[in-house]
Amino acid sequence: MLFDTHAHLNAEQFNEDLTEVIQRAKAEGVSQIVVVGFDRPTINRAMELAETYDFIYAAVGWHPVDAIDMTEEDLKWIEELAAHPRVVALGEMGLDYHWDKSPKEIQKEVFKKQIRLAKKVQLPIIIHNRDATADIVEILKEENAEEVGGIMHCFSGSAETAKECVNMNFYISLGGPVTFKNAKKPKEVAQEIPLDKLLIETDCPYLAPHPNRGKRNEPAYVKLVAEQIAEIKGISLEEVAEATTLNARKIFGIN
C-alpha cells in the first residue's frame, strides 16, 4: 500500500492516457494519491479528479511563481473549496526564488495569507520551496504554522533543516531525487529523519526517479522512491510503504 502524496495528474501531460496511468499505479500497489492544484485551471481539474476517483484527493492552493496573479477572489474561492470533503490540504504554497515572475515581497504576502487561511479552515499546508529555505522557515515560525502543520514537498534541503521543520510539526516528503546517484542531501535526509516523519511522492509528471530520469514521471514510480528509502534505512519496502501511508493518512485526516 503506497501513498503518492503529491501528484499533478491534472497536468496536460496526462490528457491522453490517464486511465492507463492509473491502472499502472494500482498494479504497483498505489492505494491513494493527492492531486495538487496551484492555480484556477489545475485546481478545477484536481477537484474533478477527486470527485471521479475514490482513491484520489485534492489539495488546493496558489503557487508562489504565480503569486502576482492571485486575487482576493481567488483566495475566497480556495476558502470555499477547503470545505469540500475531498480537499485534504491547502497548497502547494511557499516561495520560489528561481523564477522571477513574482516579486519576493508579493510571494511572501500570498504565502502568509494562505497560512492564515489554513489556520482558519484547519487544514495542513503543502510547502513549495525553491532557493528560499531561510525565508520559508522564518515565515512558518512567524505565522505559527505548526498549529496546522503540513508537508515539506519534494524536500531538497539539508538534514539539519529537515529536523527544524519536523520540530515545527511538518513531515518531510521525498521524491525522485532521492534515487539520483549524485543526490547527497536527500539521501542524508532519508537516513536521518525518522520513518514516522517521512512521506513519499512523485511530483509527477516531473522529477522521475532513476532509472526513468528524464522521462515523464507517474504515480506508479513512487514505489522506486520507497525502495530507495528502504535501502538507505536498511529496512524492508513493506515497512516504508506501511509507515509512509500511515503518516500520509494522519496528516491528511484520511481514515
C-alpha positions in Angstrom: 0.0 0.0 0.0 1.8 3.1 -1.3 0.5 6.7 -1.0 1.7 9.3 -3.6 1.3 12.4 -1.5 2.0 14.9 -4.4 1.0 14.3 -8.0 -0.1 16.5 -10.9 -2.4 14.2 -12.7 -4.2 17.4 -13.5 -1.3 18.3 -15.9 -1.8 18.2 -19.7 0.9 15.5 -19.9 -1.8 13.0 -18.7 -4.6 14.1 -21.0 -4.1 11.2 -23.4 -3.6 8.2 -21.2 -4.8 8.9 -17.7 -6.7 5.6 -17.4 -3.6 3.6 -18.2 -1.5 5.7 -15.8 -4.0 5.0 -13.0 -4.0 1.3 -13.9 -0.2 1.1 -13.7 -0.3 2.9 -10.3 -2.8 0.4 -9.0 -0.7 -2.5 -10.3 2.3 -1.2 -8.3 0.3 -1.0 -5.1 -0.5 2.7 -5.0 -3.7 2.9 -2.9 -4.1 6.7 -2.6 -3.0 9.8 -4.4 -3.2 13.5 -3.6 -3.5 15.7 -6.8 -2.3 19.2 -6.2 -3.8 22.3 -7.8 -2.0 25.6 -7.7 -3.9 28.0 -10.0 -7.5 28.1 -11.3 -7.2 25.5 -14.2 -5.2 23.0 -12.1 -7.4 23.4 -9.1 -10.6 22.8 -11.2 -9.0 19.7 -12.7 -7.8 18.4 -9.3 -11.4 18.7 -7.9 -12.8 16.9 -11.0 -10.4 14.0 -10.4 -11.0 13.8 -6.7 -14.8 13.7 -7.3 -14.3 11.0 -10.0 -12.0 8.6 -8.3 -12.5 7.4 -4.7 -8.7 7.0 -4.1 -7.8 10.5 -5.3 -7.9 13.5 -3.0 -7.3 17.2 -3.8 -5.0 19.9 -2.4 -5.8 23.5 -3.4 -3.6 26.5 -3.2 -1.6 29.1 -5.1 1.9 28.6 -6.4 4.5 31.2 -5.5 5.6 31.6 -9.1 2.1 32.9 -9.9 1.7 34.9 -6.7 1.4 38.1 -8.6 -1.7 36.8 -10.4 -3.6 35.8 -7.2 -6.7 38.0 -6.4 -8.8 38.2 -3.2 -11.5 36.4 -5.2 -9.1 33.5 -5.7 -8.3 33.3 -2.0 -12.1 33.4 -1.2 -12.6 30.6 -3.7 -9.9 28.5 -2.1 -11.5 29.0 1.2 -14.9 27.8 -0.2 -13.2 24.7 -1.7 -11.5 23.9 1.6 -14.9 22.8 3.0 -15.2 20.1 0.3 -14.9 16.6 1.7 -12.3 15.6 -0.9 -10.0 18.5 -0.1 -7.3 17.4 2.4 -4.7 20.2 2.4 -4.0 23.7 1.2 -1.1 24.1 -1.2 1.1 24.0 -2.8 2.2 27.3 -1.4 5.6 28.8 -0.5 8.4 30.7 -2.1 10.3 30.2 -5.4 13.3 32.4 -5.9 14.4 30.5 -9.0 11.9 32.1 -11.4 11.4 35.9 -11.2 7.8 36.3 -12.4 6.5 37.3 -9.0 8.5 39.7 -6.8 9.7 38.2 -3.5 7.6 40.6 -1.3 4.4 39.6 -3.2 5.3 35.9 -2.9 5.8 36.3 0.9 2.4 38.1 1.3 0.5 35.5 -0.7 2.3 32.7 1.3 1.3 34.3 4.6 -2.3 34.8 3.5 -2.6 31.1 2.7 -1.1 30.0 6.0 -3.6 32.2 7.8 -6.4 30.7 5.8 -5.2 27.2 6.6 -5.3 28.0 10.3 -8.9 29.4 9.8 -10.1 26.3 8.0 -7.9 23.9 10.0 -6.2 22.1 7.1 -2.5 21.2 6.8 -0.3 23.0 4.2 1.9 21.8 1.4 5.1 23.8 1.0 6.9 24.5 -2.2 10.4 25.7 -1.7 12.9 26.7 -4.3 16.1 28.5 -3.3 14.2 30.2 -0.4 14.8 28.0 2.7 15.7 30.6 5.2 12.7 32.8 4.3 10.3 29.9 4.3 11.4 28.7 7.8 11.2 32.3 9.1 7.6 32.8 7.8 6.5 29.4 9.1 7.7 30.4 12.5 6.3 34.0 12.3 2.9 32.7 11.3 2.8 29.8 13.8 2.3 27.4 11.0 2.9 24.5 13.5 -0.8 24.9 14.5 -1.8 23.2 11.3 1.5 21.5 10.3 1.9 20.1 6.9 4.4 18.8 4.4 7.7 20.0 3.0 7.1 18.8 -0.5 9.9 17.3 -2.5 12.4 18.3 0.2 15.8 19.2 -1.1 17.4 20.9 1.9 19.8 19.6 4.5 19.1 17.1 7.2 19.5 19.9 9.8 16.8 22.0 8.1 14.6 18.9 7.8 14.9 18.4 11.6 14.0 22.0 12.2 10.9 21.5 10.0 9.9 18.3 11.9 10.1 20.3 15.1 7.6 22.7 13.6 5.1 19.9 13.0 6.0 19.2 9.4 6.5 15.9 7.6 9.4 15.6 5.1 8.4 14.3 1.7 10.9 12.7 -0.6 10.5 12.2 -4.3 12.5 11.1 -7.4 15.8 13.0 -6.5 16.5 10.6 -3.5 17.1 7.9 -6.2 19.7 10.0 -8.1 23.3 8.8 -7.7 24.6 12.3 -7.0 21.8 13.4 -4.7 23.7 13.6 -1.4 21.3 15.8 0.6 18.0 13.8 0.0 19.9 10.5 0.9 21.1 12.1 4.1 17.6 13.2 4.9 16.3 9.7 4.3 18.9 8.3 6.6 18.5 10.8 9.5 14.8 11.6 9.6 12.7 9.0 11.5 10.3 6.9 9.4 7.3 8.3 11.3 8.1 11.8 9.9 8.7 10.8 6.2 6.4 10.8 3.2 6.8 9.7 -0.4 5.7 11.4 -3.6 6.3 11.6 -7.3 5.6 15.3 -8.2 4.6 13.7 -11.5 5.0 14.5 -14.4 8.2 16.0 -13.1 11.3 14.5 -11.4 11.0 10.9 -12.5 13.2 8.6 -10.3 16.1 6.5 -11.6 16.1 4.6 -13.9 13.3 6.7 -15.6 15.1 10.0 -15.0 14.3 12.4 -17.8 11.1 10.7 -18.8 7.5 11.6 -17.8 7.0 10.7 -14.1 3.8 8.9 -12.9 2.4 7.6 -9.6 3.5 4.0 -10.3 7.1 5.2 -9.9 6.5 6.2 -6.2 7.5 2.6 -5.5 11.0 3.3 -6.7 11.2 6.2 -4.1 10.0 3.8 -1.3 12.5 1.2 -2.4 15.4 3.7 -2.2 14.4 4.8 1.3 14.2 1.2 2.4 17.7 0.5 1.1 19.1 3.6 2.8 17.5 2.8 6.1 18.3 -0.9 5.8 14.6 -2.0 6.3 12.0 -3.6 4.1 9.9 -2.0 1.4 6.8 -3.1 3.3 7.9 -1.2 6.4 8.5 2.0 4.4 5.2 1.6 2.5 3.2 1.0 5.7 4.8 3.8 7.7 4.6 6.5 4.9 1.0 5.5 4.1 0.0 5.8 7.8 1.8 9.2 8.0 0.0 10.5 4.9 -3.4 9.4 6.2 -2.7 11.0 9.5 -1.6 14.4 8.1 -4.4 14.5 5.6 -7.0 13.3 8.1 -8.0 10.2 6.0 -9.3 7.1 7.7 
